[in-house]
């Protein structure tokens, strides 16, 4: 892969890369750093790409590994995280509309998930089949289904708890 091919690859997968950066980074500077680091890691690992597997799977793996590593490093150094940037995620999903209060509430619930669970949810919300998610994350297909079911149940409970709290105490009470 030469520089021109890398540029094409980055262009084809820009939405995916930015969605991952937005999901793991709270501010624009960190997101830019993660996007750049993803590009660097794609370049460095270009010779290890196995064409038997989907290009998207390879990009997901590298992007998620970079974002999760960044997230873990930053989490250790920051006592308080900034609130999730729902508008940025909406933009990354190619929507110009402001997210509804329910979407923002759900994003805050997703933001509280662990790094692996957040990656699983992101892959799922991107419309990937369980087999693709399993391949990207290195787990079995049945494990994907089991984990998603548990995460959905947990998100549903967290969402309902936060929604009740915000209705009675205001939007900042549940944070």
Secondary structure, DSSP 8 states (H G I E B T S, - for coil): --HHHHHHHHHHTHHHHHHHHHHH-SSHHHHHHHHHHHHHHHHHTGGG--TTS-HHHHHHHHHHHHHHHHHHHHHHH-SS-----HHHHHHHTT--S---HHHHHHHHHHHTS-HHHHHHHHHHHTT--HHHHHHHHTS-HHHHHHHHHHHHHHHHHHHHHHHHHHHHH-TTTT-
